[in-house]
Amino acid sequence: MDGSSKTGRRFQLALICASVALMIAGCATTASYRPEVDSMRAFLTEAKAVGAETRAPEQFAAAEACLDWFTHEATEFSPFADPDARIRGKCQAAFTALRNKMAAAPVARIPAEAVSPLKDIFFDFDKSSIRADVKKSLIENVQWLKAHPTASIIIEGHCDERGTGEYNLALGQRRAKSVANYLVAAGIDAKRIKMISYGKERPFATGHDESTRKLNRRAHLVLQ
């Protein structure tokens, strides 16, 4: 009985040691390609922050899918070997395509018909009230409209990307209305003014920080 128990304990100990060895080997192998995975993930995060999903949607989706594929292959399907060379090659090609597309794509595109001699009016987050610091722009818009009495305008209301689409459409409409009310009160005929809200659907600038969001919270005045 004593000899049998000792043999059993030695066998269990051997199994434990073997399991630990395999785990260590797996961790060591994983660590060898982890910097590559981390590098791809960091690049995707930066690309997304500057609007890759809209500036290069196909290339971004391909690179994102490749990162998932590479990660699963390396950490789950083949944890004790380097990732398949074909997968690595496809990922490198996908990320190169994304870099090239991002380098060629403009940061922001504004339709030619949206260019206007009138100045944009900017708003605080989740606000539609006229700020004191934009009064000068409004006064200049009034002066231009009075100097061009046959000109009619569309006031577009825009928002940053935060909030639901429905909420931002309503907020954009309130912003356009605030500017229209100011112009009418300053003597511009209401018949010369139309309003429309695009909510968050037509951003002026791409990005997800305050430096770009503040450019998207605006009323844009377009000549008809």
ROSE-4610 file (N, C-alpha, C; in Angstrom, 1 decimal, always signed):
// ROSE-4610
residu = [M/M/M/D/D/D/G/G/G/S/S/S/S/S/S/K/K/K/T/T/T/G/G/G/R/R/R/R/R/R/F/F/F/Q/Q/Q/L/L/L/A/A/A/L/L/L/I/I/I/C/C/C/A/A/A/S/S/S/V/V/V/A/A/A/L/L/L/M/M/M/I/I/I/A/A/A/G/G/G/C/C/C/A/A/A/T/T/T/T/T/T/A/A/A/S/S/S/Y/Y/Y/R/R/R/P/P/P/E/E/E/V/V/V/D/D/D/S/S/S/M/M/M/R/R/R/A/A/A/F/F/F/L/L/L/T/T/T/E/E/E/A/A/A/K/K/K/A/A/A/V/V/V/G/G/G/A/A/A/E/E/E/T/T/T/R/R/R/A/A/A/P/P/P/E/E/E/Q/Q/Q/F/F/F/A/A/A/A/A/A/A/A/A/E/E/E/A/A/A/C/C/C/L/L/L/D/D/D/W/W/W/F/F/F/T/T/T/H/H/H/E/E/E/A/A/A/T/T/T/E/E/E/F/F/F/S/S/S/P/P/P/F/F/F/A/A/A/D/D/D/P/P/P/D/D/D/A/A/A/R/R/R/I/I/I/R/R/R/G/G/G/K/K/K/C/C/C/Q/Q/Q/A/A/A/A/A/A/F/F/F/T/T/T/A/A/A/L/L/L/R/R/R/N/N/N/K/K/K/M/M/M/A/A/A/A/A/A/A/A/A/P/P/P/V/V/V/A/A/A/R/R/R/I/I/I/P/P/P/A/A/A/E/E/E/A/A/A/V/V/V/S/S/S/P/P/P/L/L/L/K/K/K/D/D/D/I/I/I/F/F/F/F/F/F/D/D/D/F/F/F/D/D/D/K/K/K/S/S/S/S/S/S/I/I/I/R/R/R/A/A/A/D/D/D/V/V/V/K/K/K/K/K/K/S/S/S/L/L/L/I/I/I/E/E/E/N/N/N/V/V/V/Q/Q/Q/W/W/W/L/L/L/K/K/K/A/A/A/H/H/H/P/P/P/T/T/T/A/A/A/S/S/S/I/I/I/I/I/I/I/I/I/E/E/E/G/G/G/H/H/H/C/C/C/D/D/D/E/E/E/R/R/R/G/G/G/T/T/T/G/G/G/E/E/E/Y/Y/Y/N/N/N/L/L/L/A/A/A/L/L/L/G/G/G/Q/Q/Q/R/R/R/R/R/R/A/A/A/K/K/K/S/S/S/V/V/V/A/A/A/N/N/N/Y/Y/Y/L/L/L/V/V/V/A/A/A/A/A/A/G/G/G/I/I/I/D/D/D/A/A/A/K/K/K/R/R/R/I/I/I/K/K/K/M/M/M/I/I/I/S/S/S/Y/Y/Y/G/G/G/K/K/K/E/E/E/R/R/R/P/P/P/F/F/F/A/A/A/T/T/T/G/G/G/H/H/H/D/D/D/E/E/E/S/S/S/T/T/T/R/R/R/K/K/K/L/L/L/N/N/N/R/R/R/R/R/R/A/A/A/H/H/H/L/L/L/V/V/V/L/L/L/Q/Q/Q]
num = [1/1/1/2/2/2/3/3/3/4/4/4/5/5/5/6/6/6/7/7/7/8/8/8/9/9/9/10/10/10/11/11/11/12/12/12/13/13/13/14/14/14/15/15/15/16/16/16/17/17/17/18/18/18/19/19/19/20/20/20/21/21/21/22/22/22/23/23/23/24/24/24/25/25/25/26/26/26/27/27/27/28/28/28/29/29/29/30/30/30/31/31/31/32/32/32/33/33/33/34/34/34/35/35/35/36/36/36/37/37/37/38/38/38/39/39/39/40/40/40/41/41/41/42/42/42/43/43/43/44/44/44/45/45/45/46/46/46/47/47/47/48/48/48/49/49/49/50/50/50/51/51/51/52/52/52/53/53/53/54/54/54/55/55/55/56/56/56/57/57/57/58/58/58/59/59/59/60/60/60/61/61/61/62/62/62/63/63/63/64/64/64/65/65/65/66/66/66/67/67/67/68/68/68/69/69/69/70/70/70/71/71/71/72/72/72/73/73/73/74/74/74/75/75/75/76/76/76/77/77/77/78/78/78/79/79/79/80/80/80/81/81/81/82/82/82/83/83/83/84/84/84/85/85/85/86/86/86/87/87/87/88/88/88/89/89/89/90/90/90/91/91/91/92/92/92/93/93/93/94/94/94/95/95/95/96/96/96/97/97/97/98/98/98/99/99/99/100/100/100/101/101/101/102/102/102/103/103/103/104/104/104/105/105/105/106/106/106/107/107/107/108/108/108/109/109/109/110/110/110/111/111/111/112/112/112/113/113/113/114/114/114/115/115/115/116/116/116/117/117/117/118/118/118/119/119/119/120/120/120/121/121/121/122/122/122/123/123/123/124/124/124/125/125/125/126/126/126/127/127/127/128/128/128/129/129/129/130/130/130/131/131/131/132/132/132/133/133/133/134/134/134/135/135/135/136/136/136/137/137/137/138/138/138/139/139/139/140/140/140/141/141/141/142/142/142/143/143/143/144/144/144/145/145/145/146/146/146/147/147/147/148/148/148/149/149/149/150/150/150/151/151/151/152/152/152/153/153/153/154/154/154/155/155/155/156/156/156/157/157/157/158/158/158/159/159/159/160/160/160/161/161/161/162/162/162/163/163/163/164/164/164/165/165/165/166/166/166/167/167/167/168/168/168/169/169/169/170/170/170/171/171/171/172/172/172/173/173/173/174/174/174/175/175/175/176/176/176/177/177/177/178/178/178/179/179/179/180/180/180/181/181/181/182/182/182/183/183/183/184/184/184/185/185/185/186/186/186/187/187/187/188/188/188/189/189/189/190/190/190/191/191/191/192/192/192/193/193/193/194/194/194/195/195/195/196/196/196/197/197/197/198/198/198/199/199/199/200/200/200/201/201/201/202/202/202/203/203/203/204/204/204/205/205/205/206/206/206/207/207/207/208/208/208/209/209/209/210/210/210/211/211/211/212/212/212/213/213/213/214/214/214/215/215/215/216/216/216/217/217/217/218/218/218/219/219/219/220/220/220/221/221/221/222/222/222/223/223/223/224/224/224]
x = [+0.8/+0.0/+0.9/+1.9/+2.8/+3.5/+4.0/+4.7/+3.8/+2.5/+1.6/+1.2/+1.1/+0.7/+1.8/+3.1/+4.2/+4.3/+4.1/+4.1/+3.0/+1.8/+0.7/+1.0/+1.7/+2.0/+3.1/+4.0/+5.1/+4.5/+3.5/+2.9/+2.1/+1.4/+0.6/+1.6/+2.7/+3.7/+4.3/+4.5/+5.1/+4.1/+2.8/+1.8/+1.7/+1.8/+1.8/+3.0/+4.1/+5.4/+5.3/+4.7/+4.6/+3.6/+2.5/+1.5/+2.1/+2.9/+3.5/+4.5/+5.3/+6.3/+5.6/+4.5/+3.8/+3.2/+2.7/+2.2/+3.3/+4.5/+5.6/+6.0/+6.1/+6.5/+5.5/+4.2/+3.2/+3.3/+3.6/+3.7/+4.9/+6.0/+7.2/+7.0/+6.3/+6.1/+5.2/+4.1/+3.2/+4.0/+4.9/+5.6/+6.5/+6.9/+7.8/+7.1/+5.8/+5.1/+4.1/+4.1/+3.2/+3.5/+4.8/+5.0/+4.5/+4.4/+3.9/+2.4/+1.7/+0.3/+0.0/+0.7/+0.6/+0.8/+1.8/+2.0/+0.9/+0.3/-0.8/-2.0/-2.3/-3.4/-3.2/-2.0/-1.8/-2.0/-1.6/-1.8/-3.2/-4.0/-5.4/-6.1/-5.7/-6.3/-6.0/-4.8/-4.5/-5.2/-5.3/-6.0/-7.4/-8.1/-9.5/-9.7/-8.7/-8.9/-8.8/-8.2/-8.2/-9.1/-10.1/-11.2/-11.0/-10.2/-9.9/-11.2/-12.1/-13.4/-14.2/-14.0/-14.7/-13.8/-12.5/-11.6/-11.1/-11.0/-10.5/-11.2/-12.6/-13.4/-13.0/-12.7/-12.4/-11.1/-10.1/-8.8/-8.8/-9.5/-9.6/-10.2/-11.3/-12.0/-11.1/-10.3/-9.4/-8.3/-7.8/-6.7/-7.2/-8.4/-9.0/-9.3/-9.8/-10.1/-8.8/-7.8/-6.5/-5.9/-6.0/-5.5/-6.2/-7.5/-8.2/-7.8/-7.6/-7.2/-5.8/-4.9/-3.5/-3.5/-4.2/-4.2/-4.8/-5.9/-6.4/-5.4/-4.8/-3.9/-2.7/-2.2/-1.0/-1.3/-2.4/-2.7/-3.6/-4.4/-5.3/-5.1/-5.0/-4.9/-3.5/-2.5/-1.1/-0.3/-0.6/+0.1/+1.6/+2.0/+3.4/+4.2/+3.8/+4.5/+4.3/+5.2/+5.0/+3.8/+3.1/+2.0/+2.4/+1.4/+1.7/+2.2/+3.2/+3.9/+2.9/+1.9/+0.9/+0.0/-0.3/-1.1/-0.4/+0.9/+1.7/+1.8/+2.0/+2.2/+0.9/-0.3/-1.5/-1.8/-1.4/-1.6/-0.7/+0.6/+1.5/+1.0/+0.4/-0.1/-1.4/-2.2/-3.4/-3.1/-2.1/-1.7/-1.0/-0.2/+0.4/-0.6/-1.7/-2.7/-3.5/-3.7/-4.4/-3.5/-2.2/-1.3/-1.3/-1.2/-1.2/-2.5/-3.6/-4.9/-5.1/-4.7/-4.8/-3.9/-2.7/-1.8/-2.4/-3.2/-3.8/-5.1/-5.8/-7.2/-7.1/-8.0/-8.0/-8.6/-8.2/-8.7/-10.1/-10.5/-11.9/-12.2/-13.4/-13.8/-15.0/-15.0/-16.2/-16.7/-17.9/-18.4/-18.3/-18.0/-17.8/-19.0/-20.2/-21.4/-21.6/-20.8/-20.9/-20.0/-19.1/-18.2/-19.1/-18.8/-19.7/-18.9/-19.2/-18.5/-19.0/-20.0/-20.5/-19.8/-19.7/-18.9/-19.8/-19.1/-19.8/-20.0/-21.0/-21.3/-21.1/-20.2/-19.9/-20.6/-20.8/-21.6/-20.9/-21.3/-20.7/-21.4/-20.8/-21.3/-22.8/-23.7/-25.1/-25.8/-25.3/-26.0/-26.4/-27.5/-27.9/-28.0/-27.6/-27.6/-26.4/-26.6/-25.5/-24.5/-23.2/-22.1/-21.7/-21.2/-20.8/-19.6/-18.8/-17.6/-17.9/-19.1/-19.4/-20.2/-20.6/-21.4/-20.7/-19.4/-18.7/-19.0/-18.9/-19.1/-20.6/-21.5/-22.9/-23.1/-22.5/-22.6/-22.1/-21.0/-20.4/-21.3/-21.9/-22.9/-24.1/-24.6/-25.7/-25.3/-24.1/-23.6/-23.5/-23.0/-22.8/-24.2/-25.1/-26.5/-27.2/-27.0/-27.6/-27.0/-25.7/-25.0/-25.4/-26.0/-26.4/-27.8/-28.7/-30.2/-30.9/-30.3/-31.0/-30.5/-29.5/-29.0/-29.9/-30.1/-30.8/-29.9/-30.2/-29.2/-30.0/-29.2/-29.6/-28.7/-29.3/-28.5/-28.5/-27.3/-27.2/-26.8/-27.5/-27.2/-26.4/-25.2/-24.3/-23.9/-23.5/-23.2/-21.9/-21.3/-20.2/-20.8/-19.9/-20.4/-21.1/-21.0/-21.6/-23.1/-23.8/-25.2/-25.8/-27.1/-27.8/-28.1/-28.3/-28.6/-29.8/-30.9/-32.1/-32.0/-31.2/-31.0/-30.2/-29.2/-28.4/-29.1/-30.0/-30.8/-31.7/-32.2/-33.0/-32.1/-30.9/-30.0/-29.5/-29.2/-28.8/-29.8/-31.1/-32.2/-32.3/-32.1/-32.2/-31.0/-29.9/-28.7/-29.0/-29.5/-29.9/-30.9/-31.9/-33.0/-32.5/-31.5/-30.9/-30.3/-29.5/-28.9/-29.9/-30.9/-32.0/-32.7/-33.0/-33.6/-32.8/-31.5/-30.6/-30.6/-30.5/-30.5/-31.8/-32.9/-34.2/-34.3/-33.9/-33.9/-33.0/-32.0/-31.1/-31.5/-32.7/-33.3/-33.2/-32.8/-32.8/-34.2/-34.7/-36.0/-36.0/-37.0/-37.1/-37.3/-37.9/-38.1/-36.8/-35.7/-34.4/-33.7/-34.3/-33.6/-34.4/-33.6/-34.1/-33.2/-33.7/-32.9/-33.0/-31.9/-31.9/-30.9/-31.1/-30.2/-29.6/-28.3/-27.6/-27.2/-27.4/-27.0/-25.5/-25.1/-23.7/-23.3/-24.2/-23.9/-22.9/-22.7/-21.7/-20.7/-19.8/-18.7/-17.8/-17.4/-16.4/-15.0/-14.7/-13.4/-13.6/-12.6/-12.7/-11.8/-12.2/-11.4/-12.4/-11.8/-12.6/-12.1/-11.5/-11.1/-11.7/-11.5/-12.2/-11.7/-10.5/-9.9/-10.7/-11.3/-12.1/-13.6/-14.0/-15.4/-15.9/-15.1/-15.6/-15.8/-15.1/-15.3/-16.6/-17.1/-18.3/-19.6/-19.5/-20.7/-20.9/-21.6/-21.7/-23.0/-23.2/-24.2/-23.5/-23.7/-23.0/-24.0/-23.6/-24.5/-24.1/-25.0/-24.7/-25.6/-25.0/-25.8/-26.6/-27.9/-28.7/-28.4]
y = [-1.2/+0.0/+1.3/+1.2/+2.4/+2.6/+1.5/+1.7/+2.2/+1.6/+2.0/+3.5/+4.0/+5.4/+6.3/+5.9/+6.7/+6.8/+5.6/+5.6/+6.6/+6.5/+7.4/+8.8/+9.2/+10.6/+11.0/+10.1/+10.5/+10.8/+9.9/+10.1/+11.4/+11.7/+13.0/+14.2/+14.1/+15.2/+15.4/+14.2/+14.3/+15.0/+14.7/+15.3/+16.8/+17.2/+18.6/+19.3/+18.7/+19.3/+19.5/+18.4/+18.5/+19.6/+19.7/+20.8/+22.2/+22.4/+23.7/+24.0/+22.9/+23.2/+23.6/+22.9/+23.3/+24.7/+25.1/+26.4/+27.5/+27.2/+28.1/+28.2/+27.1/+27.1/+27.9/+27.7/+28.5/+30.0/+30.4/+31.8/+32.3/+31.6/+32.1/+32.3/+31.3/+31.4/+32.6/+32.7/+33.9/+35.2/+35.3/+36.5/+36.9/+35.9/+36.2/+37.0/+36.8/+37.6/+38.6/+38.7/+39.7/+41.1/+41.5/+42.9/+43.2/+42.2/+42.4/+42.6/+41.8/+42.0/+43.4/+43.7/+45.0/+46.2/+46.0/+47.1/+47.3/+46.2/+46.3/+46.9/+46.5/+47.0/+48.5/+48.9/+50.3/+51.2/+50.6/+51.3/+51.5/+50.4/+50.5/+51.5/+51.6/+52.5/+54.0/+54.2/+55.6/+55.9/+54.9/+55.1/+55.4/+54.7/+54.9/+56.3/+56.8/+58.1/+59.2/+59.0/+60.0/+59.7/+58.9/+58.7/+57.6/+56.6/+55.6/+54.8/+54.7/+54.0/+54.6/+56.0/+56.7/+57.1/+57.3/+57.7/+56.5/+55.3/+54.1/+52.9/+52.9/+51.8/+50.4/+50.1/+48.8/+48.3/+49.2/+48.9/+48.7/+49.6/+49.5/+48.1/+47.8/+46.5/+45.3/+45.4/+44.3/+44.1/+45.3/+45.2/+44.8/+45.2/+44.8/+43.3/+42.8/+41.3/+40.5/+41.1/+40.3/+40.3/+41.4/+41.4/+40.3/+40.2/+39.2/+37.8/+37.6/+36.3/+35.9/+36.9/+36.7/+36.4/+37.1/+36.9/+35.6/+35.1/+33.8/+32.7/+32.9/+31.8/+31.7/+32.9/+32.9/+32.5/+32.8/+32.6/+31.4/+31.0/+29.9/+28.6/+28.8/+27.6/+27.0/+27.8/+27.3/+28.0/+27.8/+28.5/+28.2/+27.0/+26.6/+26.7/+27.5/+27.7/+29.2/+29.6/+31.0/+30.9/+32.1/+32.1/+31.8/+31.2/+30.8/+32.0/+31.8/+32.8/+33.5/+32.7/+33.3/+34.3/+34.0/+34.9/+36.2/+36.0/+37.2/+38.1/+37.4/+38.2/+38.9/+38.3/+38.9/+40.1/+40.0/+41.1/+42.2/+41.9/+43.0/+43.8/+43.0/+43.6/+44.5/+44.0/+44.7/+46.0/+46.0/+47.2/+48.2/+47.7/+48.6/+49.3/+48.5/+49.1/+50.2/+50.0/+51.0/+52.2/+52.0/+53.2/+54.0/+53.3/+54.1/+54.8/+54.2/+54.8/+56.0/+55.9/+57.0/+58.2/+57.9/+58.9/+59.7/+59.0/+59.7/+60.3/+59.8/+60.4/+61.7/+62.7/+63.9/+63.8/+64.6/+64.6/+65.0/+65.9/+66.3/+66.8/+66.5/+66.9/+67.7/+68.8/+69.7/+69.9/+69.6/+69.7/+71.1/+71.3/+72.6/+73.5/+72.9/+73.7/+74.2/+73.6/+74.0/+75.2/+75.6/+76.8/+78.0/+78.9/+80.1/+81.2/+82.5/+83.7/+84.0/+83.3/+83.6/+82.7/+83.2/+82.5/+81.5/+80.4/+79.4/+80.0/+79.5/+79.8/+78.6/+78.6/+77.4/+77.5/+76.3/+76.1/+75.2/+75.4/+74.5/+73.2/+72.2/+70.8/+70.8/+70.2/+70.0/+71.3/+72.4/+73.7/+74.2/+75.0/+75.7/+77.2/+77.7/+79.1/+79.8/+81.1/+81.8/+82.3/+81.9/+82.3/+83.7/+84.4/+85.8/+85.9/+84.9/+85.1/+84.9/+84.5/+84.3/+85.5/+86.4/+87.6/+88.4/+88.5/+89.2/+88.5/+87.2/+86.5/+86.7/+86.7/+86.9/+88.3/+89.3/+90.7/+90.8/+90.2/+90.2/+89.5/+88.4/+87.7/+88.6/+89.3/+90.2/+91.3/+91.9/+92.9/+92.4/+91.2/+90.6/+90.4/+89.9/+89.6/+90.9/+92.0/+93.3/+93.9/+93.6/+94.1/+93.3/+92.1/+91.3/+90.9/+91.8/+91.6/+90.6/+90.1/+89.1/+87.7/+87.6/+86.3/+85.6/+84.3/+83.5/+82.4/+81.9/+81.0/+79.8/+78.8/+77.6/+77.5/+77.4/+77.3/+75.8/+75.2/+73.8/+73.7/+72.8/+72.5/+71.3/+71.3/+70.2/+69.9/+68.7/+68.3/+67.4/+67.2/+66.2/+64.8/+63.8/+62.4/+61.8/+62.5/+62.0/+62.1/+61.1/+61.1/+60.4/+60.1/+59.3/+60.2/+59.5/+60.2/+61.1/+60.5/+61.3/+62.5/+62.4/+63.5/+64.6/+64.2/+65.2/+65.9/+65.2/+65.9/+67.0/+66.7/+67.8/+68.9/+68.6/+69.6/+70.4/+69.8/+70.6/+71.5/+71.1/+72.0/+73.2/+73.0/+74.1/+75.1/+74.6/+75.4/+76.3/+75.7/+76.4/+77.5/+77.1/+78.0/+79.2/+79.0/+80.1/+81.1/+80.6/+81.6/+82.3/+81.5/+82.2/+83.3/+83.0/+84.0/+85.3/+85.1/+86.2/+87.1/+86.4/+87.1/+87.9/+87.3/+87.9/+89.1/+88.9/+90.0/+91.2/+90.9/+91.9/+92.6/+92.1/+92.8/+92.0/+90.7/+89.9/+89.2/+89.3/+88.8/+87.3/+86.8/+85.3/+84.5/+85.1/+84.4/+84.1/+84.7/+84.4/+83.3/+82.7/+81.8/+80.4/+79.4/+78.0/+77.3/+76.3/+75.6/+74.1/+73.4/+72.0/+71.5/+70.3/+69.7/+68.4/+68.3/+67.1/+66.3/+66.8/+66.1/+65.9/+64.6/+64.2/+63.5/+63.6/+62.8/+63.4/+64.7/+65.4/+66.1/+65.5/+66.2/+67.0/+68.1/+68.9/+68.3/+67.9/+67.3/+65.9/+65.1/+63.7/+63.6/+62.8/+62.6/+62.5/+62.2/+61.8/+62.6/+63.8/+64.6/+66.0/+66.8/+68.1/+69.0/+68.8/+69.7/+69.5/+68.4/+68.1/+68.3/+67.8/+67.9/+69.4/+70.3/+71.7/+72.3/+71.7/+72.2/+71.7/+70.6/+70.0/+70.5/+71.2/+71.8/+73.2/+73.2/+74.5/+74.6/+75.9/+76.2/+76.7/+76.0/+76.4/+77.1/+78.3/+79.1/+78.9/+78.4/+78.1/+78.9/+79.5/+80.2/+79.3/+79.7/+78.8/+79.1]
z = [+0.0/+0.0/+0.0/+0.9/+0.9/-0.4/-1.0/-2.3/-3.4/-3.3/-4.4/-4.2/-3.0/-2.7/-3.2/-2.9/-3.3/-4.8/-5.5/-7.0/-7.5/-6.9/-7.4/-7.2/-6.0/-5.8/-6.8/-7.1/-8.0/-9.4/-9.8/-11.1/-11.2/-10.1/-10.1/-10.1/-9.4/-9.4/-10.8/-11.5/-12.9/-13.8/-13.7/-14.5/-14.3/-13.0/-12.6/-13.3/-13.1/-13.6/-15.2/-15.8/-17.3/-17.7/-17.0/-17.3/-17.1/-16.0/-15.8/-16.9/-17.3/-18.4/-19.7/-20.0/-21.2/-21.1/-19.9/-19.8/-19.9/-19.4/-19.5/-20.9/-21.6/-23.0/-23.8/-23.6/-24.3/-24.0/-22.8/-22.5/-23.2/-23.2/-23.8/-25.3/-25.9/-27.3/-27.6/-26.8/-27.0/-26.9/-25.9/-25.7/-26.9/-27.7/-28.8/-30.0/-30.1/-31.2/-30.6/-29.3/-28.7/-29.1/-29.2/-29.7/-31.1/-31.9/-33.3/-33.2/-32.4/-32.2/-31.6/-30.5/-29.9/-30.8/-31.7/-32.7/-33.7/-34.2/-35.1/-34.4/-33.1/-32.4/-32.1/-31.8/-31.5/-32.8/-34.0/-35.2/-35.5/-35.3/-35.6/-34.7/-33.5/-32.5/-33.0/-33.4/-33.9/-35.2/-36.1/-37.4/-37.2/-36.2/-35.9/-35.4/-34.6/-34.0/-35.0/-36.1/-37.2/-38.3/-38.1/-39.0/-40.1/-39.8/-40.8/-41.2/-40.3/-40.6/-41.7/-41.9/-42.9/-44.1/-43.8/-44.8/-45.6/-45.0/-45.7/-45.1/-45.3/-44.7/-45.1/-46.3/-46.8/-46.2/-46.3/-45.8/-44.3/-43.6/-42.1/-41.7/-42.4/-42.0/-42.3/-43.4/-43.7/-42.7/-42.3/-41.3/-39.9/-39.6/-38.3/-38.3/-39.4/-39.5/-39.4/-40.1/-40.1/-38.7/-38.0/-36.6/-35.8/-35.9/-35.2/-35.5/-36.8/-37.4/-36.8/-36.9/-36.5/-35.0/-34.2/-32.8/-32.4/-33.0/-32.7/-33.1/-34.3/-34.7/-33.8/-33.3/-32.5/-31.1/-30.5/-29.1/-28.8/-29.8/-29.5/-30.4/-31.7/-32.6/-32.6/-32.6/-32.6/-31.6/-30.3/-29.3/-29.1/-29.7/-29.4/-30.7/-31.7/-32.9/-33.4/-34.2/-34.8/-35.7/-35.8/-36.7/-38.2/-38.9/-40.3/-41.1/-41.9/-42.7/-43.6/-44.1/-45.0/-44.3/-43.1/-42.3/-42.0/-41.6/-41.3/-42.6/-43.7/-45.0/-45.4/-45.2/-45.5/-44.6/-43.3/-42.4/-42.7/-43.1/-43.5/-44.7/-45.6/-46.8/-46.5/-45.6/-45.2/-44.5/-43.6/-42.9/-43.8/-44.8/-45.7/-46.6/-47.0/-47.8/-47.0/-45.7/-44.9/-44.7/-44.5/-44.4/-45.6/-46.8/-48.1/-48.3/-48.0/-48.2/-47.3/-46.0/-45.1/-45.5/-46.1/-46.5/-47.7/-48.5/-49.7/-49.4/-48.4/-48.2/-47.4/-47.8/-47.1/-45.7/-44.8/-43.4/-43.4/-44.2/-44.2/-45.6/-46.1/-47.4/-47.3/-48.0/-47.9/-49.4/-49.7/-51.0/-51.5/-52.8/-53.4/-53.1/-53.2/-53.0/-51.6/-50.6/-49.2/-48.9/-49.8/-49.6/-49.6/-48.6/-48.4/-48.0/-48.4/-47.9/-46.5/-46.0/-44.7/-43.6/-42.4/-41.4/-40.6/-40.3/-39.4/-38.0/-37.3/-35.9/-35.1/-34.1/-33.3/-32.0/-31.4/-30.2/-29.2/-27.9/-26.9/-26.9/-26.3/-26.3/-25.7/-26.5/-26.2/-26.0/-26.6/-26.5/-27.8/-27.8/-29.1/-28.9/-27.7/-27.5/-28.1/-28.5/-29.2/-28.2/-28.4/-27.5/-27.8/-26.7/-26.9/-27.8/-27.9/-28.7/-30.2/-30.6/-32.0/-32.5/-31.7/-32.1/-33.2/-33.2/-34.3/-35.6/-35.7/-36.9/-37.4/-36.4/-36.8/-37.4/-36.7/-37.2/-38.6/-38.9/-40.2/-41.3/-40.8/-41.7/-42.0/-41.0/-41.3/-42.3/-42.1/-43.0/-44.4/-44.6/-45.9/-46.6/-45.8/-46.3/-46.7/-45.9/-46.2/-47.5/-47.7/-48.9/-50.1/-49.9/-51.1/-50.9/-51.1/-50.7/-51.5/-52.6/-53.4/-53.0/-52.1/-51.7/-50.7/-50.9/-50.0/-49.4/-48.2/-47.6/-47.0/-46.8/-46.0/-44.8/-43.6/-42.4/-42.0/-42.1/-41.7/-40.2/-39.5/-38.1/-38.0/-37.4/-37.3/-35.8/-35.5/-34.2/-34.2/-33.0/-33.0/-32.9/-32.8/-32.9/-31.7/-30.6/-29.3/-29.3/-28.8/-28.7/-29.9/-29.8/-30.8/-32.0/-33.1/-34.4/-34.2/-33.6/-33.5/-32.6/-31.5/-30.6/-31.3/-32.1/-32.7/-33.9/-34.5/-35.5/-34.9/-33.8/-33.1/-32.6/-32.1/-31.6/-32.8/-33.9/-35.0/-35.5/-35.5/-35.9/-34.9/-33.6/-32.7/-32.9/-33.3/-33.6/-34.8/-35.9/-37.1/-36.7/-35.9/-35.6/-34.8/-33.9/-33.1/-34.0/-35.0/-36.0/-36.8/-37.3/-38.1/-37.3/-36.0/-35.2/-35.1/-34.9/-34.8/-36.0/-37.2/-38.5/-38.7/-38.4/-38.6/-37.7/-36.4/-35.5/-35.9/-36.7/-37.1/-38.4/-39.0/-40.1/-41.4/-41.4/-42.6/-42.7/-44.0/-44.2/-44.0/-43.2/-43.0/-44.2/-45.3/-46.5/-47.2/-46.9/-47.5/-46.8/-45.8/-44.9/-44.9/-45.2/-45.0/-43.9/-43.3/-42.3/-42.5/-42.2/-42.3/-41.2/-40.6/-39.7/-40.2/-40.1/-40.5/-39.3/-38.1/-36.9/-36.9/-36.7/-36.7/-38.0/-39.0/-40.2/-41.2/-41.1/-42.0/-41.2/-40.6/-39.8/-40.7/-40.2/-40.9/-40.8/-39.5/-39.2/-38.7/-39.0/-38.4/-37.2/-36.3/-35.0/-33.8/-32.7/-31.5/-30.3/-30.5/-29.4/-29.5/-28.5/-28.4/-29.6/-30.0/-31.0/-32.4/-32.6/-33.8/-33.5/-32.3/-32.0/-32.0/-31.5/-31.4/-32.8/-33.8/-35.2/-35.8/-35.3/-35.8/-35.1/-34.0/-33.3/-33.9/-35.0/-35.8/-36.5/-36.9/-37.9/-39.2/-40.3/-41.5/-42.5/-42.9/-43.8/-45.2/-46.0/-47.4/-48.3/-49.4/-50.3/-51.2/-51.5/-52.3/-53.8]
